[in-house]
Amino acid sequence: MKKRRYGKTAALYIGTAVLFSSYGLTAGAEEITAASRAIAAYTEDYTMGSISSLCNGVTFTNSMYASDSDSIVVSAVPNSGYSFAYFTDNGVIVTKSSYYAFSPGYYDHTVVAHFVKRGDNDEEDVPQVNWSNSVCVFAPGYKIDAVSITTSQVVQGRQCREAFDSVRGEYQYIGMYNISFAHAGRPLEQLDRPVRLLFDIPAQYQKTGRTFKMLRVYKGQAAVLENLEERGNKVQFETDCTAAYALVYQD
């Protein structure tokens, strides 16, 4: 049965961020169906800045439902004393531009604008976003007891980026990461054996026919880690160490 959507005040709690809504949604009153995509767009801290959100050129406040091919645009404006840092989409840093445009493309999206105090961050330093065991996990059959994985998306230093560039060929960057291992909470530089990992490909980069690889820089040495199973939404690769990694693609 189809449910008709009506504008209403909403308060969504995601992590420690609160989604404040004081106005009804103003974008269309289309019916919600199984194919509808939930879009949430808000600022992590409303005292630092604000956002404006459009669906097909029509304003919406905080959240709405959209179709796969709709055009979503979110713009961020920092308050006095603050600077815009970056947008995350489903927990992944997608752009440092204060203007983010996308189409839902068969996925729900939670877009969050992040701000920092002016002068607190170097322009080249993107704050880390950690997902623990969600974005990168052990492939089935490779889990090691009491060993955990933490993934952080970062902007790597110049030497690390040059090492990635030396092996990526014609592939394009999706993101750079630190992937680290720990045993019972204590950091591990290297595992006692190679393991296979599954890494989520951000939804906006998933495309039929596209190929993906993971690059690794460990102790200054760059390596290409081939995708061991073509899934479309995940990369499966083999590694054995805490290191810098980069996810790349080619059409």
C-alpha positions, 0 to 999 in steps of 0.5 A: 500500500502506498503512503502519502507524505505530508509535511510535518515537523521532524526531529532526527537524532543521528549519533550526537547530531540533532536534526532540528526542524521548525518548518514543514517540508516545501518540496513536492507532495509526491507519494512515498513508494518502495522506490522513494529515497530518504534524504536528510540534510543538516548541519552537525552543529547549527551554532556554527553554520547553516545549510540550504537544501533544494530538490529539483530547485525546490527548497526542503527543510532537513529531510524529504523523499526523492526519486532516483534521478532527482537533483539534490543540491545542498549549500553550507554557510558558516556563521561568524568566526567559523569556517566550512570544513566538509560534507559527509554523505552516509558517513563518508567525506565527499567534498570540501566544497560548500556546494554539494550536488547529487542524485539519490541513485537507488540509495538513501542519503544522510548529508551532514555539513561540518564546520570548524572554528576559523584558524583551528584547521590547516587548509590541507588537513581534513579531520578524520572520520572513523567508522570502526568496523563498518566501512572496512571489515574482514571478509567471511572466513578471515576474521581473527579473534579479538582483532578489530579494524578502524578506518579513518578518511584523511588527506595524506601527506605529500610523500604518501600521495606521491607514492600512491601516484607512482602506482595508480596509473590511469585510475582516479582517486575516490578517497585516501584512508588510514586502515589500522588493526588492534588486538584487544584494543592494543594497536597492531602494526602487522598481522601474523598472516595476510587477511582479506578485507571488504571495503564499502565503495561509496554509493555515488561511485558505484557504476556498472562496468567500473573497476576498482583497486585499493592502493597501499603505502607501508613504510614508504613502499607503494603497492597495488592490491587487486580487487579479488571479487567484483561485487559492484558495491565492495572491494575485496583485497588482501593485506597484513598491516596497518598502513595508508590506503587509497581507493581508486577506480577506472571506467 
